[in-house]
């Protein structure tokens, strides 16, 4: 008589948890700050505040970005910084700036108001594509680095620009995958791969991703993290999408660290030839 083996589900759950802990991907360190989550999430364009909070929680993100221009300092009501500062590391950004001068002033305002020298630097050069103005971006980055800021610049997927930003002293580079809010995914994986291969500082893919597979591809390439906003905020269910993005980052990073099998033109049998039954 066959018997069905019993399983202690509690023990199985414990074992699964232990196994999970043993295969977690490595943490990320930027300018001396170490974080476990390699997913950075924006805080704009959500249907409402509660959905944003639930999505941030589901994402597992530790660093969230907030545009300085969205905040009314000195207002009597609770600001988004007040709402998030106890739970997340807030990375202010200079979104909406079109000149180096404006970006520098905005960064200094953020430091004065929030007590942080971290800044996600954005200097936009075109209103339609929202591509960065490289000349103004480099100028602003140089000034802010000299002024003691930890600068994370949003930039084009251009290896030369990224190397210049690294030479200036930026703590990381954040090349775009596609235009901001487009959801088009990674349009130029070859440039991103060159950037990753050549830069010695963290490479955070920023802007343009739409689905978890975009995120997984970036992480599988060896990029150090992904920053996104619209892909979660504008999903039909932002909380579920945030969870999906979290899993994609984790899966992609683990795959990169594990090392993929080599590509082959022809088939290679996975089962051994020994012991074959022959007529």
C-alpha positions as CSV (number, residue, x, y, z in Angstrom):
1,X,0.0,0.0,0.0
2,X,1.4,3.4,-1.0
3,X,1.5,6.1,1.6
4,X,1.7,9.8,1.0
5,X,4.6,11.4,2.8
6,X,3.6,14.2,5.2
7,X,5.4,17.5,5.1
8,X,5.7,19.8,8.0
9,X,4.7,23.0,6.3
10,X,6.1,25.2,9.0
11,X,9.5,23.5,8.8
12,X,9.4,23.7,5.0
13,X,8.6,27.4,5.2
14,X,11.5,28.0,7.6
15,X,13.8,26.1,5.3
16,X,12.7,28.1,2.3
17,X,13.3,31.3,4.2
18,X,16.8,30.2,5.1
19,X,17.5,29.2,1.5
20,X,16.3,32.6,0.3
21,X,18.5,34.4,2.7
22,X,21.5,32.4,1.5
23,X,21.0,33.4,-2.1
24,X,20.2,37.1,-1.7
25,X,22.0,39.3,-4.2
26,X,24.9,41.5,-2.9
27,X,24.1,45.0,-1.5
28,X,24.9,48.2,-3.4
29,X,27.1,51.0,-2.0
30,X,27.0,54.5,-3.3
31,X,29.2,57.2,-1.7
32,X,29.6,55.1,1.4
33,X,25.9,54.4,1.8
34,X,25.0,50.7,1.5
35,X,21.5,49.6,0.5
36,X,20.0,46.2,0.0
37,X,17.3,47.2,-2.6
38,X,18.6,48.1,-6.1
39,X,15.3,49.5,-7.1
40,X,14.9,53.3,-6.8
41,X,11.3,54.6,-7.0
42,X,9.8,58.0,-7.9
43,X,6.9,59.6,-6.0
44,X,5.0,61.4,-8.8
45,X,1.9,60.7,-10.9
46,X,0.2,58.2,-8.6
47,X,-3.6,58.1,-8.5
48,X,-3.5,59.2,-4.8
49,X,-1.2,59.4,-1.8
50,X,-2.3,56.1,-0.3
51,X,-1.6,54.2,-3.6
52,X,1.9,55.8,-3.6
53,X,2.6,54.7,-0.1
54,X,1.4,51.1,-0.8
55,X,3.4,50.9,-4.0
56,X,6.6,52.1,-2.2
57,X,6.1,49.5,0.4
58,X,5.5,46.7,-2.2
59,X,8.6,47.8,-4.1
60,X,11.0,47.2,-1.3
61,X,12.8,50.4,-2.3
62,X,15.0,52.1,0.3
63,X,15.7,55.3,-1.8
64,X,12.9,57.4,-3.2
65,X,13.2,60.5,-5.4
66,X,11.2,63.7,-4.9
67,X,11.2,66.8,-7.1
68,X,12.1,69.8,-5.1
69,X,9.8,72.0,-7.2
70,X,6.8,69.9,-6.0
71,X,7.3,70.9,-2.4
72,X,6.0,74.0,-0.7
73,X,8.4,74.6,2.1
74,X,7.1,76.4,5.1
75,X,3.5,75.1,4.4
76,X,1.4,74.3,7.4
77,X,0.2,71.0,5.9
78,X,2.3,67.9,5.9
79,X,4.7,67.7,2.9
80,X,5.8,64.6,1.1
81,X,9.1,64.8,2.8
82,X,7.4,64.7,6.2
83,X,5.4,61.7,5.0
84,X,8.4,59.7,3.8
85,X,11.5,60.8,5.8
86,X,11.1,58.3,8.7
87,X,10.9,55.3,6.4
88,X,12.9,56.1,3.3
89,X,16.2,57.8,2.3
90,X,14.9,60.7,0.2
91,X,16.9,61.6,-2.9
92,X,15.8,65.1,-4.0
93,X,16.0,65.9,-7.7
94,X,16.2,69.0,-9.9
95,X,13.5,68.0,-12.3
96,X,12.2,70.9,-14.3
97,X,15.5,72.7,-14.5
98,X,16.7,73.8,-18.0
99,X,20.0,75.5,-17.1
100,X,23.0,74.7,-14.9
101,X,22.3,77.8,-12.8
102,X,18.7,76.7,-12.0
103,X,19.8,73.2,-11.2
104,X,22.6,74.4,-8.8
105,X,20.2,76.8,-7.0
106,X,17.6,74.0,-6.7
107,X,20.2,71.6,-5.3
108,X,21.4,74.2,-2.7
109,X,17.8,74.8,-1.7
110,X,17.3,71.1,-1.2
111,X,20.4,70.9,1.0
112,X,19.3,73.8,3.1
113,X,15.7,72.6,3.5
114,X,16.3,68.9,3.9
115,X,19.8,68.7,5.4
116,X,21.1,66.4,2.7
117,X,24.0,66.8,0.3
118,X,22.6,64.1,-2.0
119,X,21.1,65.3,-5.3
120,X,19.7,63.6,-8.4
121,X,20.8,66.1,-11.0
122,X,18.6,66.8,-14.0
123,X,19.2,69.5,-16.5
124,X,16.7,69.1,-19.4
125,X,17.6,70.3,-22.9
126,X,14.4,69.6,-24.8
127,X,10.8,69.9,-23.7
128,X,9.5,67.3,-26.1
129,X,11.9,64.5,-25.5
130,X,13.1,65.6,-22.0
131,X,16.6,64.6,-23.0
132,X,19.4,66.1,-20.9
133,X,21.4,69.1,-21.9
134,X,24.9,67.5,-21.7
135,X,26.8,70.8,-21.7
136,X,24.7,72.3,-18.9
137,X,24.6,69.0,-17.0
138,X,28.4,68.7,-16.9
139,X,28.7,72.3,-15.8
140,X,26.2,71.8,-13.0
141,X,27.8,68.5,-11.9
142,X,31.3,70.0,-11.7
143,X,30.0,72.9,-9.5
144,X,28.0,70.7,-7.2
145,X,30.7,68.1,-6.7
146,X,33.1,71.0,-5.8
147,X,30.5,72.2,-3.4
148,X,30.4,68.9,-1.5
149,X,27.3,67.3,-3.1
150,X,26.9,63.6,-3.8
151,X,25.8,63.9,-7.4
152,X,23.8,61.3,-9.3
153,X,23.2,62.8,-12.8
154,X,20.5,61.8,-15.1
155,X,22.2,61.6,-18.5
156,X,22.0,60.2,-22.1
157,X,23.0,56.7,-22.8
158,X,26.4,58.0,-24.0
159,X,29.5,56.3,-22.8
160,X,31.6,59.5,-23.4
161,X,29.3,61.6,-21.3
162,X,29.2,59.0,-18.5
163,X,33.0,58.9,-18.4
164,X,33.2,62.7,-18.1
165,X,30.7,62.7,-15.3
166,X,32.7,60.0,-13.5
167,X,35.9,62.0,-14.0
168,X,34.3,65.1,-12.4
169,X,33.5,63.0,-9.3
170,X,29.9,62.0,-9.6
171,X,28.9,59.2,-7.2
172,X,27.0,57.3,-9.9
173,X,25.7,57.8,-13.4
174,X,22.0,57.4,-14.4
175,X,21.8,56.9,-18.2
176,X,18.3,56.8,-19.6
177,X,16.9,53.6,-21.2
178,X,14.4,55.6,-23.3
179,X,12.6,59.0,-23.0
180,X,11.2,59.8,-19.5
181,X,7.7,58.4,-19.2
182,X,7.7,56.7,-22.6
183,X,7.6,53.1,-21.3
184,X,9.6,52.0,-24.4
185,X,12.1,50.0,-22.6
186,X,15.8,49.7,-23.3
187,X,16.3,51.2,-26.7
188,X,20.1,50.9,-26.9
189,X,21.4,48.0,-24.9
190,X,24.8,48.1,-26.5
191,X,25.5,51.6,-25.3
192,X,24.4,50.7,-21.8
193,X,26.7,47.7,-21.9
194,X,29.6,49.8,-22.9
195,X,28.8,52.3,-20.1
196,X,28.6,49.4,-17.6
197,X,31.9,48.0,-18.8
198,X,33.8,51.3,-18.8
199,X,32.5,53.1,-15.7
200,X,34.0,52.2,-12.2
201,X,31.1,53.9,-10.4
202,X,27.6,52.5,-10.1
203,X,25.4,52.6,-13.2
204,X,21.7,53.2,-12.4
205,X,19.4,52.9,-15.4
206,X,16.9,55.8,-15.2
207,X,13.8,56.5,-17.3
208,X,11.9,54.8,-20.0
209,X,11.3,51.3,-18.7
210,X,7.8,50.0,-18.9
211,X,7.6,46.4,-17.7
212,X,9.5,44.1,-15.4
213,X,11.3,42.4,-18.4
214,X,13.0,45.8,-19.2
215,X,14.2,46.0,-15.6
216,X,15.5,42.4,-15.6
217,X,17.4,43.0,-18.9
218,X,19.2,46.0,-17.4
219,X,20.1,44.0,-14.3
220,X,21.2,41.0,-16.2
221,X,23.6,43.3,-18.1
222,X,25.3,44.1,-14.9
223,X,23.8,47.5,-14.2
224,X,23.8,48.3,-10.5
225,X,20.2,49.4,-10.2
226,X,17.1,50.8,-11.9
227,X,15.2,54.0,-11.1
228,X,11.6,54.2,-12.3
229,X,8.4,56.1,-11.7
230,X,5.8,56.1,-14.5
231,X,6.0,52.3,-15.1
232,X,4.6,51.8,-11.6
233,X,2.5,55.0,-11.0
234,X,0.6,54.7,-14.3
235,X,0.1,50.9,-14.2
236,X,-3.5,49.8,-13.8
237,X,-2.5,48.4,-10.4
238,X,0.5,50.3,-9.2
239,X,1.0,48.1,-6.1
240,X,1.2,44.9,-8.1
241,X,3.5,46.5,-10.6
242,X,5.8,47.7,-7.8
243,X,6.0,44.2,-6.5
244,X,6.7,42.9,-10.0
245,X,9.5,45.4,-10.5
246,X,11.0,44.4,-7.2
247,X,11.1,40.8,-8.2
248,X,12.5,41.7,-11.6
249,X,15.4,43.6,-10.0
250,X,16.2,40.7,-7.7
251,X,16.0,38.1,-10.5
252,X,18.1,40.1,-12.9
253,X,20.8,40.8,-10.3
254,X,20.9,37.2,-9.2
255,X,21.2,36.1,-12.8
256,X,24.1,38.5,-13.4
257,X,25.9,37.3,-10.3
258,X,25.3,33.6,-11.2
259,X,26.7,34.1,-14.7
260,X,24.7,33.0,-17.8
261,X,25.5,29.9,-19.8
262,X,27.4,30.6,-23.1
263,X,25.4,31.1,-26.3
264,X,25.9,28.3,-28.9
265,X,24.8,28.2,-32.5
266,X,24.0,24.5,-32.3
267,X,22.2,22.3,-29.8
268,X,24.0,20.7,-26.9
269,X,22.2,17.8,-25.2
270,X,21.7,18.2,-21.5
271,X,21.4,14.5,-20.9
272,X,24.5,12.3,-21.1
273,X,25.0,10.0,-24.1
274,X,26.1,7.1,-21.9
275,X,23.5,4.3,-21.3
276,X,21.5,5.0,-24.4
277,X,19.3,2.2,-25.5
278,X,20.3,1.0,-29.0
279,X,18.5,-1.3,-31.3
